[in-house]
């Protein structure tokens, strides 16, 4: 069922995307197109995300980004990089934020990176790894109750990357 959902989501993105209009400011046009594509894809993810009532997710204790991020674990579900699908690179990936402004990332059961983060009131997330192979990055967060979209910013050169994440109670399990 999970793979069927991702196939449907990817199909919707593939057929729903438009070529950028010809303008003098192509970077703005491309960013607007990416933003629209991300909004459409996030709506699709939320419409098919099933939450088991017995496995109800916690709700953040307040409206701050820090509280939002540090409530439960986040699982990467979809990725787009340089205009192409990067979902194969996010399968099994997760990130956990805590209230002390530290984070850890991993793939399946393995922790890959730990570090510090900051987030401002406009939703700009700065990840600064202190251990591991990931590089420093900055992301604009668009949040919903149990999902979010990260759009890379130009500061560290990841402005062509975007990721979809969903709140999860546990680290993803690898199915063989």
ZIZIWO-V473546 format. One record per residue. RES is the residue in one small letter. OMEGA is omega in whole degrees, 0 to 359 (none if undefined). NEAR is the number of other ideal C-beta (glycine too) atoms within 8 Angstrom. Layout:
RES:OMEGA:NEAR ; RES:OMEGA:NEAR
This chain:
x:181:4 ; x:180:5 ; x:178:6 ; x:180:7 ; x:180:9 ; x:177:11 ; x:179:8 ; x:180:10 ; x:180:13 ; x:178:11 ; x:179:8 ; x:178:11 ; x:183:13 ; x:182:7 ; x:183:6 ; x:182:8 ; x:177:8 ; x:173:5 ; x:181:4 ; x:177:9 ; x:179:5 ; x:177:3 ; x:178:8 ; x:179:3 ; x:186:6 ; x:180:8 ; x:178:6 ; x:180:8 ; x:179:11 ; x:179:9 ; x:178:9 ; x:179:8 ; x:178:11 ; x:179:11 ; x:180:9 ; x:179:8 ; x:180:12 ; x:178:14 ; x:179:10 ; x:182:11 ; x:179:14 ; x:178:13 ; x:178:8 ; x:179:11 ; x:182:14 ; x:182:10 ; x:181:6 ; x:179:9 ; x:181:9 ; x:177:4 ; x:177:8 ; x:181:5 ; x:179:5 ; x:183:4 ; x:184:7 ; x:180:6 ; x:176:11 ; x:176:6 ; x:178:6 ; x:183:10 ; x:176:5 ; x:185:5 ; x:182:5 ; x:177:7 ; x:181:12 ; x:178:10 ; x:179:12 ; x:182:10 ; x:187:11 ; x:176:9 ; x:181:11 ; x:181:8 ; x:178:11 ; x:178:14 ; x:176:11 ; x:182:12 ; x:183:10 ; x:177:13 ; x:176:13 ; x:179:14 ; x:180:10 ; x:176:5 ; x:181:5 ; x:180:6 ; x:179:8 ; x:184:10 ; x:180:11 ; x:180:6 ; x:182:8 ; x:181:12 ; x:179:6 ; x:182:8 ; x:179:12 ; x:175:14 ; x:179:11 ; x:176:9 ; x:174:10 ; x:186:8 ; x:179:6 ; x:180:4 ; x:171:8 ; x:180:10 ; x:171:12 ; x:177:10 ; x:178:13 ; x:175:12 ; x:187:7 ; x:184:9 ; x:186:5 ; x:173:6 ; x:183:7 ; x:186:9 ; x:169:12 ; x:181:11 ; x:180:14 ; x:177:8 ; x:171:13 ; x:178:8 ; x:180:11 ; x:185:7 ; x:178:4 ; x:177:4 ; x:174:11 ; x:182:11 ; x:178:14 ; x:178:10 ; x:180:12 ; x:180:9 ; x:175:11 ; x:181:6 ; x:178:6 ; x:187:9 ; x:180:4 ; x:180:10 ; x:178:5 ; x:183:8 ; x:179:10 ; x:187:12 ; x:170:13 ; x:182:10 ; x:167:12 ; x:189:11 ; x:167:9 ; x:185:8 ; x:184:5 ; x:177:9 ; x:177:14 ; x:176:10 ; x:174:14 ; x:173:12 ; x:181:13 ; x:177:14 ; x:181:11 ; x:187:5 ; x:181:5 ; x:175:9 ; x:179:5 ; x:183:10 ; x:175:9 ; x:182:7 ; x:175:13 ; x:182:12 ; x:174:12 ; x:179:15 ; x:175:13 ; x:178:11 ; x:182:11 ; x:178:12 ; x:185:6 ; x:178:6 ; x:180:9 ; x:180:10 ; x:178:6 ; x:180:7 ; x:182:3 ; x:none:2
